[in-house]
């Protein structure tokens, strides 16, 4: 089988070589998942057994927590404290949550209708579900999708990014060790361009859950339309933070820094547009830029590192092109904007935290997703202007509002065209609460009851309990 090199973005060195699937491998994986769902024991196991499988996977993740954290840091470049304290435990908790709630979420519902008839609603498994995972949170997003899909009783084909397949491959090993029947969990590692058309257009696949770029999502929608599949699309973003004058300035500055520079800015929810009330604009910018300049770049395995490298040389070139375009369009770099020159960073794909001022809302850096450590600082005079600027985007994934007046912030949140609004915080995801965007940020939800039910189909059974012959039995009785 053909293999593919996996690169450590902090050093540029080869981290591993992994098998690379071709189109025939994809067809075999689909056939195996289809057989497992249609004829295997998986759909016959009790909900209690299903729960036990998920809990075993959660425990398997925690048993390997240190190994997985190291592997995720080496593969993505993100700091070890992020993988240790966020990605790995959150992955395990997702399996735990859906294990403990699947019976409640799958409970049927009875309705007594005014006509005397009765209706029953049954959430059912969808069948074969393809899970396509991005490179920025390889284990965590794979866990979100896999936990929900398995809890709902589906069989799955997991397609990680070929840049960051290592922890996804480990997750599938953990699932196998939990004792899942053959064919329930399948993994395919290959570039999307190689296998995407087969994976997304095959009529044996019932559903696709995709997290990634808007452009790729649109192509998946086109391919899936031939067989009218159920889709979840969690796509790009160009999210805005709104900093109101009555905020706690220190808290807002710190939160805004995290919201754009966490994971090197490689987050679909990155707050890459920060809108600041004119009354505090100078203070905010001064403090923000001062702190941005102090962010320590380095290898993610170093506990002192605050920001690691970008995922690849190609991604860094994309970020550099946007920075140059921003300068060309007249924006002013307040800090960063360069490849760092430190000898210890020269082999990795590092880029400085970059802050732009004097940004016009028509500029490409204000409108387009960069997916890197680049942020635009803009001022506003009235709350209505902040609302307009925040909504002036093709995307609608998330927003932050920073204010000491919670009622004011909540009222403003209702006017923002985005799927998730954080008030005086950022980036908090809860297994209990749904997550997903509007506009070109996609559709469908992940997590919570709403996200879980995306992985099911709803069957309606209607019956007449009267014992009498219904009207329909006489409809054509008399000519």
Order of alpha helices (4+ residues) and beta strands (2+ residues): beta-beta-alpha-alpha-alpha-alpha-beta-beta-beta-alpha-beta-alpha-beta-alpha-beta-alpha-beta-beta-alpha-beta-alpha-alpha-beta-beta-alpha-beta-alpha-beta-beta-alpha-beta-beta-beta-alpha-beta
